[in-house]
């Protein structure tokens, strides 16, 4: 039996109306999911204000309501808790409800614009290969030891996070690696979690539809490091000018990694091929199947984090050489006709630039580089012309197509992408709204030894159009189309 007062411990409370010694069933912030004796937490979100659904939650059986504004009319037998922040209260209550599961894990958060999924997933893979029971909370999937669950958000809601962390406790998991998004930080989803470490990858143009300005986006990321405890470690990419800002006010022990400047953990690229990278990490050489400069940073962050978590250098180097690429992150295959198809999640200007520059640094220039790319609907519109400019400048040919248009018209999105193409690059550009047709056209244009990059969706296995999700997998689509063309 759990009492309401037990899960309110550590919550900043303004007022209590009613009895907090009552037994409660569960916590919920969705009024439609409430059952008898649940606690309803009214969140004032960016789209919906949960305070409008307090009465509906009580009708469903809520025995207590946590809110920022207490209703004018109070229901008899219901306890009302007025708090400063419902989202913070929800996160702290969720942690208490599941018996503070993060305290029993060595939890590391990874944040930044690009590289979060790769670093978190490969750390999970590395520690698993080292013989540990490991957990993962990522954009692509959630892992509880060897059990895999689908993921719906980069950083899930705080109830979901703590439920999975509790499951990890029950499964004997020791290490957990977690992607921490700016949305998750801003919406207090990580409040009340006990992190042993934090990793900052980089910061570039993204999510300005949500955060309004780049400085606001940066400062939200910084909050994660500001809240790390004294006993934790904080490691930042020193080659990104925002790395120093992340570490400014943290109480955690500070470390840096870099390829260019001075840092605690240094890497040098000795060889960069389509088959992998030969790196010098501090004073040791290691071969990895991961490709490109951006993956050199990812490998270095993984090496540093594993060292800070106590693994031996020789073991880390051996484990790095066995790492396999993450689904939809520079995932490639070579067809029977010797056409290389690369699928990558690059959906920001910086990520797209990194991938294209990586391919251009590897190819001999005798081959064509054909890029298929689009931009998502109902998201940051300012990056669309930038994506168009980068794709057309760094590719031999480019096919602009739909990504996840959501509620927007594909034609409008494509026109905004095309607006960024410089005049000298217009002759390289084709625009085909239908994504499958766009990929098919790229396959038809490709000759032996050419390279096709399909960017933007990576691991996603759907397209979202007018509120509906349709099955669509870039990897499977290009694989099938190249096979058909070989017949």
C-alpha positions as CSV (number, residue, x, y, z in Angstrom):
1,X,0.0,0.0,0.0
2,X,1.3,3.5,-0.9
3,X,0.1,6.6,0.8
4,X,-0.3,9.9,-1.0
5,X,2.0,11.7,1.5
6,X,4.8,9.2,0.7
7,X,5.0,10.2,-3.0
8,X,4.7,14.0,-2.2
9,X,8.0,13.9,-0.3
10,X,10.4,16.4,-1.9
11,X,7.6,18.1,-3.9
12,X,7.4,21.9,-3.4
13,X,3.8,22.4,-2.1
14,X,2.0,25.7,-1.8
15,X,-1.2,24.3,-0.2
16,X,-3.0,21.1,0.7
17,X,-6.8,20.8,0.8
18,X,-7.8,17.4,2.2
19,X,-6.1,14.3,3.6
20,X,-2.6,13.2,2.3
21,X,-2.7,10.0,4.4
22,X,-5.0,8.3,1.9
23,X,-4.0,5.1,0.0
24,X,-3.5,5.7,-3.8
25,X,-3.4,3.4,-6.7
26,X,-1.2,5.1,-9.3
27,X,-0.2,8.5,-10.8
28,X,-1.5,9.7,-14.1
29,X,-1.5,13.0,-16.1
30,X,-3.9,11.7,-18.8
31,X,-7.5,12.1,-17.5
32,X,-8.8,9.4,-19.9
33,X,-6.4,6.8,-18.3
34,X,-7.5,7.5,-14.7
35,X,-9.0,4.6,-12.7
36,X,-10.4,4.5,-9.2
37,X,-8.0,5.9,-6.5
38,X,-5.5,7.3,-8.9
39,X,-3.7,10.7,-8.5
40,X,-4.3,13.1,-11.4
41,X,-1.6,15.6,-12.1
42,X,-2.8,18.6,-14.1
43,X,0.0,19.6,-16.5
44,X,-0.2,23.0,-18.2
45,X,1.5,21.8,-21.4
46,X,2.5,23.6,-24.6
47,X,-0.6,22.3,-26.4
48,X,-3.1,21.2,-23.8
49,X,-3.8,22.5,-20.2
50,X,-4.6,19.6,-18.0
51,X,-6.4,21.8,-15.5
52,X,-9.3,21.7,-18.0
53,X,-9.7,18.0,-17.3
54,X,-9.7,18.0,-13.5
55,X,-13.4,17.3,-13.3
56,X,-13.2,14.6,-15.9
57,X,-10.4,12.9,-14.0
58,X,-12.5,13.0,-10.8
59,X,-15.5,11.5,-12.6
60,X,-13.1,8.7,-13.7
61,X,-12.3,8.0,-10.0
62,X,-9.3,10.3,-9.2
63,X,-9.0,10.5,-5.4
64,X,-6.4,13.3,-5.4
65,X,-5.5,16.2,-7.8
66,X,-2.1,17.8,-8.1
67,X,-2.4,21.2,-9.8
68,X,-0.9,24.7,-10.1
69,X,-4.4,26.4,-9.7
70,X,-7.0,24.8,-7.4
71,X,-10.5,24.7,-8.9
72,X,-13.1,27.2,-7.6
73,X,-15.5,24.3,-6.9
74,X,-14.0,21.4,-4.8
75,X,-15.4,17.9,-4.8
76,X,-16.0,16.3,-1.4
77,X,-13.6,13.4,-0.6
78,X,-10.9,14.6,-3.1
79,X,-7.6,15.9,-1.9
80,X,-6.2,18.9,-3.8
81,X,-2.4,19.6,-3.7
82,X,-1.4,23.0,-5.1
83,X,2.2,23.1,-6.3
84,X,4.5,25.6,-8.0
85,X,5.1,23.3,-11.0
86,X,3.0,20.4,-11.9
87,X,5.6,19.0,-14.3
88,X,8.3,19.0,-11.6
89,X,5.9,17.5,-9.1
90,X,4.9,14.7,-11.5
91,X,8.6,13.8,-12.1
92,X,9.4,13.8,-8.3
93,X,6.2,11.9,-7.5
94,X,7.0,9.3,-10.2
95,X,10.4,8.7,-8.8
96,X,9.1,8.3,-5.3
97,X,6.2,6.0,-6.5
98,X,8.7,3.6,-8.2
99,X,11.0,3.8,-5.1
100,X,13.6,6.1,-6.7
101,X,14.9,3.5,-9.1
102,X,17.6,5.8,-10.6
103,X,19.5,5.6,-7.3
104,X,20.1,1.9,-7.8
105,X,21.6,2.5,-11.3
106,X,24.7,4.1,-12.7
107,X,22.7,6.4,-14.9
108,X,24.4,8.5,-17.6
109,X,22.6,11.2,-19.7
110,X,23.7,12.1,-23.2
111,X,22.5,15.5,-24.6
112,X,23.3,17.7,-27.6
113,X,21.9,18.2,-31.1
114,X,23.6,15.3,-32.9
115,X,25.1,12.1,-31.7
116,X,22.9,11.4,-28.7
117,X,21.4,8.2,-30.1
118,X,24.7,6.8,-31.4
119,X,26.6,7.5,-28.2
120,X,23.9,6.2,-25.8
121,X,23.2,3.1,-28.0
122,X,26.9,2.2,-28.5
123,X,27.6,2.7,-24.8
124,X,24.8,0.2,-24.1
125,X,26.3,-2.2,-26.7
126,X,29.8,-1.8,-25.3
127,X,28.9,-2.4,-21.6
128,X,26.7,-5.3,-22.7
129,X,29.6,-6.8,-24.6
130,X,31.7,-6.3,-21.4
131,X,29.4,-8.6,-19.6
132,X,27.2,-6.1,-17.7
133,X,23.4,-5.9,-17.5
134,X,22.6,-2.7,-19.2
135,X,19.6,-0.4,-19.8
136,X,19.0,2.1,-22.6
137,X,16.4,4.9,-23.1
138,X,16.8,6.2,-26.6
139,X,15.0,7.6,-29.7
140,X,15.3,4.3,-31.4
141,X,14.4,1.8,-28.6
142,X,14.3,1.1,-24.9
143,X,16.4,-1.8,-23.6
144,X,16.0,-3.5,-20.2
145,X,18.9,-6.0,-20.2
146,X,18.0,-8.2,-23.2
147,X,14.3,-7.1,-23.5
148,X,13.6,-4.5,-26.2
149,X,10.7,-2.1,-26.2
150,X,9.7,0.5,-28.9
151,X,10.3,4.2,-28.2
152,X,7.9,7.0,-28.9
153,X,9.9,10.0,-27.7
154,X,13.6,10.9,-27.4
155,X,13.0,11.5,-23.6
156,X,9.8,9.7,-22.5
157,X,7.4,11.2,-19.9
158,X,8.6,11.0,-16.3
159,X,6.2,8.2,-15.3
160,X,7.4,6.0,-18.2
161,X,11.1,6.8,-17.5
162,X,10.8,5.7,-13.8
163,X,8.7,2.7,-14.7
164,X,11.4,1.4,-17.0
165,X,14.1,2.3,-14.5
166,X,12.3,0.3,-11.9
167,X,12.0,-2.6,-14.4
168,X,15.8,-2.3,-14.8
169,X,16.2,-2.5,-11.0
170,X,14.1,-5.7,-11.0
171,X,16.2,-7.2,-13.8
172,X,19.5,-6.5,-12.0
173,X,20.7,-3.8,-14.5
174,X,23.8,-1.9,-13.3
175,X,24.4,0.7,-16.0
176,X,21.8,2.8,-17.9
177,X,22.4,5.2,-20.8
178,X,19.8,7.7,-21.6
179,X,19.2,10.3,-24.3
180,X,18.2,13.6,-22.8
181,X,16.4,15.9,-25.2
182,X,15.9,19.7,-24.8
183,X,12.1,19.1,-24.7
184,X,12.6,16.5,-21.9
185,X,14.7,19.0,-19.8
186,X,12.4,21.9,-20.5
187,X,9.3,19.8,-19.5
188,X,11.0,18.6,-16.3
189,X,10.9,14.9,-17.3
190,X,14.4,14.3,-15.9
191,X,13.6,16.0,-12.6
192,X,14.3,13.8,-9.5
193,X,16.6,11.4,-11.4
194,X,20.0,10.6,-10.0
195,X,22.6,10.9,-12.8
196,X,26.2,9.6,-12.3
197,X,27.3,11.4,-15.4
198,X,26.4,13.7,-18.3
199,X,27.8,13.9,-21.9
200,X,27.5,17.0,-24.2
201,X,28.0,16.2,-27.9
202,X,27.4,19.5,-29.8
203,X,24.9,22.2,-30.5
204,X,23.5,23.3,-33.8
205,X,20.3,24.5,-35.4
206,X,17.3,22.5,-34.3
207,X,14.0,22.7,-32.4
208,X,13.7,26.5,-32.9
209,X,10.0,25.9,-33.5
210,X,9.8,25.0,-29.8
211,X,12.6,27.0,-28.1
212,X,12.2,30.3,-30.2
213,X,15.9,31.3,-30.1
214,X,19.2,29.4,-30.2
215,X,20.3,30.9,-26.9
216,X,17.1,29.6,-25.2
217,X,17.8,26.1,-26.8
218,X,21.4,26.2,-25.5
219,X,20.4,27.4,-22.0
220,X,17.9,24.5,-21.6
221,X,20.6,22.0,-22.5
222,X,22.9,23.7,-19.9
223,X,20.2,23.2,-17.2
224,X,20.9,19.5,-17.3
225,X,24.6,20.0,-16.4
226,X,23.7,22.7,-13.8
227,X,21.7,20.1,-11.9
228,X,24.3,17.3,-11.9
229,X,25.4,16.5,-8.3
230,X,28.9,17.0,-6.9
231,X,29.7,13.3,-7.1
232,X,28.9,13.0,-10.9
233,X,31.0,13.7,-13.9
234,X,30.3,16.1,-16.8
235,X,32.1,15.6,-20.1
236,X,31.8,18.1,-23.0
237,X,33.0,18.4,-26.6
238,X,35.6,21.1,-26.3
239,X,35.7,21.6,-30.1
240,X,32.1,23.0,-29.9
241,X,32.1,26.6,-28.5
242,X,29.1,25.7,-26.4
243,X,31.0,22.9,-24.6
244,X,32.6,25.4,-22.1
245,X,29.1,27.0,-21.5
246,X,27.7,23.6,-20.5
247,X,30.4,23.1,-17.9
248,X,30.3,26.7,-16.5
249,X,28.1,26.2,-13.4
250,X,28.0,22.4,-12.9
251,X,28.9,21.0,-9.5
252,X,30.0,17.8,-11.2
253,X,33.7,17.0,-12.0
254,X,34.5,18.5,-15.4
255,X,36.2,16.7,-18.4
256,X,36.5,17.6,-22.0
257,X,37.1,15.7,-25.3
258,X,38.3,17.0,-28.7
259,X,39.8,16.3,-32.1
260,X,41.1,19.8,-32.7
261,X,41.9,21.6,-29.5
262,X,43.3,20.8,-26.1
263,X,41.2,18.3,-24.0
264,X,41.4,15.6,-21.4
265,X,40.5,13.0,-24.0
266,X,42.0,13.5,-27.5
267,X,41.5,11.7,-30.8
268,X,43.3,11.8,-34.1
269,X,42.0,10.4,-37.4
270,X,44.7,8.3,-38.9
271,X,42.5,6.6,-41.6
272,X,39.0,7.4,-42.8
273,X,37.5,4.9,-45.2
274,X,34.1,3.5,-46.1
275,X,35.1,0.4,-44.1
276,X,35.8,2.3,-41.0
277,X,38.1,4.6,-39.0
278,X,41.6,4.2,-37.6
279,X,41.9,6.4,-34.6
280,X,44.5,7.4,-32.1
281,X,42.7,7.8,-28.8
282,X,45.1,9.7,-26.4
283,X,48.1,7.4,-26.9
284,X,46.5,4.2,-28.3
285,X,45.4,3.2,-31.8
286,X,42.0,1.6,-32.4
287,X,40.1,0.5,-35.5
288,X,36.3,1.0,-35.6
289,X,33.7,0.1,-38.2
290,X,32.1,3.4,-37.6
291,X,32.6,6.0,-40.4
292,X,33.4,9.7,-40.6
293,X,34.6,12.6,-38.5
294,X,31.4,12.9,-36.6
295,X,31.8,9.2,-35.5
296,X,35.3,10.0,-34.4
297,X,33.8,12.4,-31.9
298,X,31.2,9.8,-30.9
299,X,33.8,7.1,-30.3
300,X,35.9,9.5,-28.3
301,X,32.9,10.4,-26.1
302,X,32.2,6.6,-25.6
303,X,35.9,6.0,-24.7
304,X,35.9,8.8,-22.2
305,X,32.6,7.8,-20.6
306,X,33.6,4.2,-20.3
307,X,36.9,5.2,-18.6
308,X,35.1,7.5,-16.2
309,X,32.7,4.6,-15.3
310,X,35.7,2.5,-14.4
311,X,36.5,0.2,-17.4
312,X,40.1,-0.5,-18.2
313,X,41.7,1.2,-21.2
314,X,42.7,-2.1,-23.0
315,X,39.3,-3.6,-22.6
316,X,37.6,-0.4,-23.8
317,X,39.7,-0.3,-27.0
318,X,38.9,-4.0,-27.7
319,X,35.2,-3.4,-27.2
320,X,35.2,-0.3,-29.4
321,X,36.7,-2.3,-32.3
322,X,33.6,-4.7,-32.0
323,X,31.0,-1.9,-32.1
324,X,28.4,-2.1,-34.8
325,X,26.6,1.0,-36.3
326,X,23.3,2.1,-35.0
327,X,20.1,1.6,-37.1
328,X,19.6,4.5,-39.4
329,X,22.9,6.2,-38.4
330,X,25.2,6.0,-41.5
331,X,23.8,2.6,-42.2
332,X,24.9,1.4,-45.6
333,X,25.1,-1.5,-48.0
334,X,26.6,-2.1,-51.4
335,X,24.4,-3.5,-54.2
336,X,25.5,-6.2,-56.7
337,X,25.9,-3.4,-59.2
338,X,28.4,-1.7,-56.8
339,X,26.1,1.1,-55.9
340,X,26.5,2.2,-52.3
341,X,23.3,3.2,-50.5
342,X,23.7,5.1,-47.2
343,X,20.7,5.7,-44.8
344,X,21.2,8.4,-42.2
345,X,18.9,10.2,-39.7
346,X,20.5,13.6,-40.6
347,X,17.6,16.0,-40.2
348,X,19.4,19.2,-39.2
349,X,21.6,21.4,-41.4
350,X,24.7,20.6,-39.3
351,X,24.1,16.8,-39.3
352,X,23.4,16.8,-43.1
353,X,26.6,18.8,-43.7
354,X,28.6,16.4,-41.5
355,X,27.3,13.3,-43.4
356,X,27.9,14.8,-46.9
357,X,31.4,16.1,-46.0
358,X,32.2,12.6,-44.6
359,X,31.1,10.9,-47.9
360,X,33.0,13.5,-49.9
361,X,36.2,13.0,-47.9
362,X,36.0,9.2,-48.6
363,X,34.9,9.1,-52.2
364,X,37.4,9.5,-55.1
365,X,35.3,12.1,-57.0
366,X,35.0,9.7,-59.9
367,X,31.6,8.7,-58.5
368,X,28.3,10.6,-58.3
369,X,26.9,11.4,-54.9
370,X,23.1,11.5,-55.2
371,X,21.2,12.8,-52.1
372,X,17.5,12.2,-51.3
373,X,16.4,14.5,-48.6
374,X,13.3,16.4,-47.2
375,X,12.2,18.3,-44.1
376,X,9.5,17.4,-41.6
377,X,6.2,19.3,-41.5
378,X,5.0,21.3,-38.4
379,X,8.6,21.7,-37.3
380,X,11.3,24.4,-37.4
381,X,10.8,26.1,-40.9
382,X,14.0,28.2,-40.7
383,X,16.2,25.2,-41.3
384,X,14.5,24.2,-44.6
385,X,16.4,26.6,-47.0
386,X,19.6,25.8,-45.2
387,X,19.1,22.1,-45.8
388,X,18.4,22.8,-49.5
389,X,21.6,24.9,-49.7
390,X,23.8,22.3,-48.1
391,X,22.4,19.3,-50.0
392,X,22.7,20.9,-53.4
393,X,26.2,22.3,-52.7
394,X,27.7,19.1,-51.4
395,X,26.0,16.6,-53.8
396,X,26.5,15.8,-57.5
397,X,22.7,15.5,-57.8
398,X,19.9,16.0,-55.2
399,X,16.3,14.9,-55.1
400,X,14.1,16.9,-52.7
401,X,11.2,14.9,-51.4
402,X,8.7,14.6,-48.5
403,X,9.9,13.5,-45.1
404,X,7.1,13.5,-42.5
405,X,4.9,16.3,-43.9
406,X,2.4,15.9,-41.0
407,X,-0.3,18.5,-41.4
408,X,1.6,20.7,-43.9
409,X,1.4,20.4,-47.7
410,X,4.5,18.7,-49.1
411,X,4.6,21.2,-52.0
412,X,5.0,24.1,-49.5
413,X,7.8,22.4,-47.6
414,X,9.6,21.6,-50.8
415,X,9.4,25.1,-52.1
416,X,10.9,26.4,-48.8
417,X,13.8,23.8,-49.2
418,X,14.3,24.8,-52.8
419,X,14.5,28.5,-51.9
420,X,17.9,27.9,-50.3
421,X,19.5,26.5,-53.4
422,X,22.1,28.8,-54.9
423,X,21.7,29.6,-58.6
424,X,24.8,27.6,-59.7
425,X,23.4,24.5,-58.1
426,X,19.8,24.6,-59.5
427,X,20.8,22.3,-62.4
428,X,21.6,19.5,-59.9
429,X,18.1,19.6,-58.3
430,X,15.0,17.4,-58.9
431,X,11.9,17.7,-56.8
432,X,9.7,14.6,-56.4
433,X,7.1,14.8,-53.6
434,X,6.4,11.0,-53.4
435,X,9.3,9.6,-51.3
436,X,9.3,6.1,-52.8
437,X,9.4,7.7,-56.3
438,X,12.2,10.0,-55.3
439,X,14.3,7.1,-54.0
440,X,13.5,5.1,-57.2
441,X,14.7,8.0,-59.3
442,X,17.9,8.2,-57.4
443,X,18.4,4.5,-58.0
444,X,17.8,4.9,-61.7
445,X,20.3,7.8,-61.9
446,X,23.0,5.8,-60.1
447,X,25.7,4.0,-62.0
448,X,28.2,1.4,-60.7
449,X,30.4,2.9,-57.9
450,X,28.0,5.8,-57.3
451,X,26.7,6.7,-53.8
452,X,23.1,7.3,-52.8
453,X,22.5,9.1,-49.5
454,X,18.9,8.9,-48.2
455,X,18.7,11.4,-45.3
456,X,16.3,12.6,-42.7
457,X,14.4,9.6,-41.4
458,X,17.0,7.0,-40.6
459,X,15.6,4.4,-38.2
460,X,12.0,5.5,-38.7
461,X,9.7,2.9,-40.3
462,X,6.8,5.2,-41.2
463,X,5.7,8.4,-42.9
464,X,3.3,10.7,-41.1
465,X,0.9,12.4,-43.5
466,X,-2.2,14.3,-42.4
467,X,-2.3,12.7,-38.9
468,X,-1.9,9.2,-40.3
469,X,1.2,6.9,-40.1
470,X,2.0,4.9,-43.2
471,X,4.6,2.1,-43.3
472,X,7.8,3.4,-44.9
473,X,11.3,2.2,-44.3
474,X,14.1,4.0,-46.2
475,X,16.5,1.1,-45.9
476,X,14.1,-1.6,-47.1
477,X,12.8,0.7,-49.9
478,X,16.2,1.4,-51.4
479,X,17.3,-2.2,-51.0
480,X,14.2,-3.5,-52.9
481,X,14.5,-0.9,-55.6
482,X,18.1,-1.5,-56.3
483,X,17.4,-5.3,-56.5
484,X,14.6,-4.6,-59.0
485,X,16.9,-2.5,-61.2
486,X,19.5,-5.3,-61.3
487,X,17.1,-7.7,-62.9
